[in-house]
Amino acid sequence: MRTLWRHLLCCCLKVLPEEHPVLLAESPSCPASDRQKAAEVLFESFGVPALHVANTGFLSLCAHGRVTGLAVEAGAAMSHVTPVCAGQTLRKGTRCLGVAGDHLSGHLHRLLLQSPTELSVLQALTKKVLTKLKEQCCYVSLDYEGDLLQKGSHQPARFQTPDGHWITLGKERFCCPEPLFRPEMLQHGCPGLPQLARQSLHTVPEHARKHLLGNIVLSGGSSMFPGFPERMCLELNFLLQCTGTRIEVLANPSRGSAAWAGGSMAASLTSFQHTWMTKGEYQEHGAEYVHTRFQ
């Protein structure tokens, strides 16, 4: 990360790190030791004047103009559900799912290897091409079992590989993202994202829960599948029908980079300026102060 940050700051942005505070977006599943090491590297190696560590779920909410809500993130390596109340991340309510974009790409590859397409073509697919194939052709079914039974319910899609070969996808189109809702398809014992969202909501005090119910926000690249927002909405309304509240989910078209957009918006606010951990505080308290400063 030291090498990557130096390249980004000095070669790409062409800025002096010691002149710019850094906002670091942190995954809910990031180990505490990593945030402490990040603070050490940024202050010691780069000499940044200030640092802020923000949860990606909170930043995703900021991108939607909210500081209270439930962030449902489906990224590349992990998926998370994070409750946030008045800008405070409720860590005890955070839920993680070890199924995300990279796992779905591998799942799609295995599904395709069972298809009649020429084996050598499929075996030659790189991770980059698989990701493009997944993003262009796959979608989330609103009735998975029904679509499996009714072969005519889904239109096939064709994809041309960089070397000119054509791949035809049938049921693979909607089978690929289904593990986000049924992790058992990838031998994961964890519940799917809608069930994790319900679990997370039940950890929030009842008086605050209704505010989160009206602000369920989707983010992350793996939430960009067509049908994903509708399926989440459908399942959440079924799971939470006892609340008597009609659930709607917020799905911004640019939600794939919501955490980045939210961080950019938050850091520009005047009210945000008192939240930085300064270099002076780092020198006085050490890197472990990052845990006290950012709960």
C-alpha positions in Angstrom: 0.0 0.0 0.0 2.9 2.3 0.7 4.1 1.9 -2.9 0.6 2.2 -4.3 -0.2 5.4 -2.3 3.1 7.0 -3.3 2.3 6.3 -7.0 -1.2 7.7 -6.6 -0.3 10.8 -4.7 3.0 11.7 -6.3 2.7 10.4 -9.9 -1.0 10.5 -10.7 -2.3 13.4 -8.6 1.1 15.1 -8.5 0.6 16.6 -5.0 2.7 16.9 -2.0 1.3 14.4 0.6 2.4 16.7 3.5 0.0 19.4 2.2 -3.1 17.3 2.0 -5.3 15.6 4.7 -6.3 12.1 3.7 -9.7 10.5 4.1 -9.4 6.7 4.1 -12.4 4.6 3.3 -12.4 1.5 5.5 -14.3 -1.7 4.8 -16.4 -2.9 7.8 -14.5 -6.2 7.8 -11.1 -4.5 7.9 -9.0 -5.7 10.9 -8.2 -3.1 13.6 -4.5 -3.7 13.1 -4.8 -2.6 9.4 -6.2 0.8 10.3 -3.5 1.4 12.9 -0.8 0.4 10.3 -2.4 2.7 7.7 -2.2 5.6 10.2 1.4 4.8 10.9 2.4 4.7 7.2 0.4 7.9 6.2 1.8 9.9 9.1 5.4 8.5 9.2 6.1 7.8 5.5 4.1 10.5 3.8 3.9 13.1 6.6 0.2 13.9 5.9 -1.1 16.7 8.1 -4.3 14.9 9.1 -6.2 11.6 8.6 -9.8 10.5 8.8 -10.9 6.9 8.7 -14.5 6.4 7.5 -16.7 3.3 7.1 -17.6 2.6 3.5 -21.2 2.0 4.5 -21.4 5.5 6.1 -19.8 7.0 3.0 -22.3 5.3 0.7 -25.1 6.9 2.7 -23.4 10.3 2.4 -23.4 9.9 -1.4 -27.2 9.6 -1.1 -27.4 12.7 1.1 -28.1 10.7 4.3 -26.4 10.2 7.6 -28.9 7.7 8.9 -29.8 4.5 7.1 -28.9 0.9 6.3 -26.1 0.5 3.8 -26.1 -2.7 1.8 -22.8 -3.0 0.0 -22.0 -5.7 -2.6 -18.4 -5.2 -3.7 -15.6 -7.2 -5.2 -14.2 -9.2 -2.3 -16.9 -8.9 0.4 -20.5 -7.8 0.9 -21.6 -5.9 4.0 -24.7 -4.6 5.7 -24.0 -1.6 7.9 -26.5 0.3 10.1 -25.7 4.0 10.6 -27.5 6.4 13.0 -26.8 10.1 12.9 -23.4 9.5 11.3 -22.4 6.8 13.9 -21.7 3.3 12.5 -23.3 0.7 14.7 -20.6 -1.9 14.6 -22.5 -4.5 16.5 -25.1 -4.5 13.8 -22.7 -4.9 10.9 -23.1 -8.1 9.0 -20.6 -9.6 6.5 -21.1 -12.0 3.6 -18.1 -13.7 2.0 -19.8 -13.7 -1.4 -19.1 -10.8 -3.8 -18.0 -9.9 -7.3 -14.8 -12.1 -7.5 -16.7 -15.1 -6.2 -19.5 -14.5 -8.8 -17.0 -14.3 -11.6 -15.6 -17.7 -10.6 -19.1 -19.1 -10.2 -19.9 -17.9 -13.8 -16.8 -19.5 -15.1 -17.8 -22.9 -13.6 -21.3 -22.6 -14.9 -20.0 -21.9 -18.4 -17.6 -24.8 -18.3 -20.8 -27.0 -18.1 -22.2 -25.4 -21.3 -21.7 -26.7 -24.9 -19.3 -23.9 -25.7 -15.9 -25.0 -26.9 -13.9 -25.9 -23.8 -10.6 -24.3 -24.9 -12.4 -20.9 -25.4 -13.8 -21.0 -21.9 -10.6 -22.1 -20.3 -8.8 -19.2 -22.0 -11.0 -16.6 -20.3 -9.1 -14.2 -18.1 -10.4 -12.6 -14.9 -10.8 -9.3 -16.7 -12.8 -10.8 -19.6 -15.0 -12.8 -17.1 -15.8 -9.6 -15.2 -16.8 -7.8 -18.4 -18.9 -10.8 -19.5 -20.6 -10.8 -16.1 -21.3 -7.1 -16.1 -22.7 -7.0 -19.6 -24.8 -10.2 -19.7 -25.9 -11.2 -16.2 -28.9 -10.1 -14.2 -30.8 -10.9 -11.0 -34.0 -12.9 -11.4 -37.1 -11.9 -9.5 -38.3 -15.5 -9.5 -35.3 -17.7 -9.6 -37.1 -21.1 -9.2 -39.6 -20.1 -11.8 -37.0 -19.0 -14.3 -35.1 -22.3 -13.9 -38.3 -24.3 -14.6 -39.5 -22.1 -17.6 -36.7 -22.3 -20.2 -38.4 -19.7 -22.4 -38.6 -17.1 -19.6 -35.1 -15.8 -20.2 -33.5 -14.5 -23.3 -30.0 -15.8 -24.3 -27.2 -13.3 -24.6 -24.1 -13.4 -26.8 -20.7 -12.1 -25.8 -17.6 -11.8 -28.1 -14.3 -12.5 -26.5 -11.2 -10.3 -27.3 -9.9 -13.0 -29.6 -13.1 -13.1 -31.6 -14.9 -16.1 -30.3 -18.6 -16.0 -29.3 -20.1 -17.3 -26.1 -23.8 -17.7 -25.6 -25.3 -17.5 -22.1 -28.7 -18.9 -21.2 -29.6 -19.6 -17.6 -26.1 -18.7 -16.6 -27.2 -15.0 -16.9 -29.3 -15.2 -13.8 -27.6 -18.1 -12.0 -24.4 -16.1 -11.7 -25.5 -13.4 -9.2 -27.9 -15.7 -7.3 -25.4 -16.6 -4.5 -25.8 -13.1 -3.2 -29.2 -14.2 -2.1 -28.4 -17.9 -1.7 -24.8 -18.2 -0.5 -25.3 -22.0 0.0 -24.9 -22.3 -3.8 -21.2 -21.6 -3.1 -21.1 -23.7 0.0 -21.4 -20.7 2.4 -23.4 -21.2 5.5 -24.2 -17.5 5.9 -27.7 -16.1 5.1 -28.1 -14.0 2.0 -28.1 -10.2 1.8 -31.8 -9.7 2.5 -31.7 -11.9 5.6 -28.5 -10.2 6.8 -30.3 -6.8 6.4 -33.1 -8.0 8.6 -30.6 -9.3 11.2 -28.8 -6.0 11.2 -32.0 -4.0 11.6 -33.0 -6.0 14.6 -29.9 -5.0 16.4 -30.9 -1.3 16.2 -33.0 0.2 19.0 -36.7 0.1 18.1 -37.2 3.8 18.2 -34.4 4.3 15.6 -35.3 1.3 13.4 -38.1 3.1 11.5 -35.6 5.7 10.3 -33.4 3.0 8.9 -36.3 1.3 7.2 -36.9 4.4 5.1 -33.3 4.7 4.1 -31.9 1.4 2.8 -29.2 2.3 0.4 -27.5 -0.1 -2.1 -23.8 0.4 -3.2 -20.9 -1.4 -4.7 -20.2 -2.8 -8.1 -21.9 -6.1 -7.5 -25.2 -4.2 -6.7 -25.2 -3.0 -10.3 -26.8 -6.1 -11.8 -30.2 -5.3 -13.5 -32.9 -6.6 -11.1 -30.8 -6.4 -8.0 -32.6 -3.4 -6.4 -36.0 -4.9 -7.3 -35.1 -8.3 -5.8 -33.8 -6.7 -2.6 -37.0 -4.7 -2.3 -39.2 -7.8 -2.9 -37.4 -9.9 -0.3 -37.1 -7.2 2.3 -40.8 -6.4 2.1 -41.5 -10.1 2.6 -39.1 -10.5 5.5 -40.1 -7.3 7.2 -43.9 -7.4 6.6 -44.5 -7.5 10.3 -43.3 -3.9 10.6 -46.2 -2.6 8.7 -43.9 -0.4 6.7 -43.6 -0.5 2.9 -39.8 -1.0 2.2 -38.1 0.8 -0.7 -34.5 0.7 -1.5 -32.4 3.5 -2.9 -30.3 2.6 -5.8 -28.4 5.4 -7.4 -27.3 4.7 -11.0 -23.7 5.6 -9.9 -23.8 3.4 -6.8 -20.8 1.4 -8.0 -18.5 4.2 -6.7 -20.8 5.5 -3.9 -18.2 5.3 -1.2 -15.8 7.4 -3.2 -18.5 10.0 -4.0 -19.6 10.1 -0.4 -16.1 10.6 0.9 -15.6 13.4 -1.6 -18.8 15.1 -0.4 -18.2 14.6 3.3 -14.6 15.9 3.3 -15.7 19.1 1.6 -18.2 20.0 4.3 -17.2 22.7 6.9 -18.7 20.6 9.7 -16.4 17.8 8.8 -13.2 19.7 9.5 -13.2 19.1 13.2 -13.2 15.3 12.8 -9.7 15.0 11.5 -7.0 13.2 13.5 -4.1 15.6 13.2 -0.4 14.9 12.9 0.1 16.5 16.4 -2.4 14.1 17.9 -0.6 11.2 16.2 2.7 12.4 17.6 1.3 12.8 21.1 -0.8 9.6 21.3 0.7 7.2 18.7 -0.9 5.2 15.9 -3.3 3.4 18.3 -5.1 6.7 18.9 -6.8 6.0 15.5 -9.1 3.5 17.4 -10.1 6.2 19.9 -10.6 8.9 17.3 -12.7 6.8 15.0 -15.1 4.3 16.6 
